[in-house]
Amino acid sequence: MSHYTEDELSAYALRPEATDNRQSVEQHVSNCGDCRDALDIIEAFDTALHDPLPWQVAESMPARRNAPPALLDQARAIASADARARELVMPLVDSAIRFRQARIDDDPRFYTLAVIRLLCKVANGMHERQPQFGLVLADTALSIARKLPEPLKARSAWYAGTAWKERANALRYVGRFKEAGEALDRAEEAFESDDHVEPFDLAIVAYVRATVYFRMERFDDAIVCARSAAATFHVYGDTRRYLSALLAEAGGYYGADRDREAVVILERVATLARAAHEPETLARALANAASCYTRLLEFSKAAAYYDDAIAVIDDLDIPTESARLQWARAALLLDRGDFDEGLAGLERSRLQLSQLGMANDAALATLDLVAGLLAADQPERVAGLCRGITLTFSSEGMTRSAKKALAYLAEAVAGGQVTPEEVRHIRGFLERLPDSPHEEFQQIQ
Ligand SMILES: [Zn+2]
């Protein structure tokens, strides 16, 4: 096939996830030396310019072919260092075991800035699937940064900052929030010690910090960090990150029970995400706005937002997310006293969730249905539904706690004394269990 143009490769380099034919580009580039070299130069050029650029600057940049020769030389040097780093590192990162055994931080061939940057890039793509391996990659990058010989070490501040940031990302995914916060402090120090401090880098640190604070339930701090990150991303014209930071700010307000302030931001995000064709972000904003309106007891607005969110998610064909939203919508209908539609919706949801293999969610939806049937004064099927509930947890301790709660429920049902509040109490306990595995079940007082 014919080669890709510089413009096409530039667009891919800038935002691979937004490239329509991403797979064909990646497949072509992995087989075609010419396009691989062209892409290397493009990526290196952006690095040489210390990317990313505020959009005002980016707009006024001359085309690459008119760039000053010194800059092009620098870009070529970076491209060849990147290619060398890829040859050394990529064969080792298919397997975490092989990577550990290679002990590359004891091997001076790996002591380059390009290797640090590549390890960070691989780590960044790893956190979601294998956060423990992401952590090893980031820590290896940090170890190399400490061992760099001069004069490389004098130029390594940005690279060390990036490695600390990836360490924080990995720690966040494995739930070690306090250490993640410490790693972010180190990232910030490193970025600030560089000759050229890029506000964009500090904004990314602030954004990750906001998500860590959210998980630590430090909601006011999360709001401050997310808002400052959003302001910077806006200046840089990075719409996707800007909207993510706004979502994080809204999350802080939601966590702090300031639903009114959260919903103002979420509605703005929804409008912007629709205009920018960012459907995932749009769906999250709509679903979160629905949760806010539910807590504000504005049920018809909440239902309308769930309908909108479900439509967007169904277009994206994400059945698990669709099932969760339909479940939330049915629970909302019950809350507002619409028993017929609410109970029918929960009935559908629990089957849907279980067919999708989401067994614990199906169990929680069944408990919602049980609470609804009791509230609607239709107790006939309650005992049968309760007997069918099973949950699976990763530890024996959690499984034991869950069994204790379910045994209490079975006993209360058998005694004919069970109330919707008790069922919701048990449901709340089971839902929290994965996040607070040491909580003991206590019956409602
Ligand atoms: Zn080609």
Boltz pocket constraint, residues with backbone or C-beta under 6 A from the ligand:
constraints:
  - pocket:
      binder: B
      contacts: [[A, 1], [A, 2], [A, 3], [A, 4], [A, 28], [A, 32], [A, 34], [A, 35], [A, 36]]
      max_distance: 6.0
